[in-house]
Amino acid sequence: MSCHSSVTHLHVSPVGQAERVPVHLLPCEIEHNGPAQVSQYFTATMKDHKGVKAVSFRGRGLKGQEICCPAGYTGLVLKDTNKPGSDQEDRIVRVSSVFDKLTYWNLDNPPTSDDTVVMAMDWPELAEAIHEPIDE
């Protein structure tokens, strides 16, 4: 029996120099990897009412909210540098841009504190509390 494994190498050296970009988390799968003209086709039609954003994407209404990364954290947008169709097992990814906030979108429901992405942003603080030494 053989065991095959691959390794992903992350090059983070240019994080401080990386461009800050707006990030949108959409409730769908888009078969495209690469830059998109978000400001031309998406942001311009966005409406904001009491902190809830609304937009229509390909005829479907989306409701969203902007959330910040936890204090002390920076979001990374990574780019796989391996060529498409490459049979190379090890992957190399590089930081292409960074973000400190993102807008996430729900298909039919307005954003709530129970949304998984909102709860995920609370995890670093929760993990710190769980792993903190207990004083006896």
Secondary structure, DSSP 8 states (H G I E B T S, - for coil): -------EEEE-TTGGGSEE---EE-SS--S--S---HHHHTGGG-EEETTEEEEEETTEEEEEEEEE--TT--EEEEEE-S-TT---SSEEEEEEEEESEEEEEESSS---TTSHHHHHHHHHHHHHHHHS----
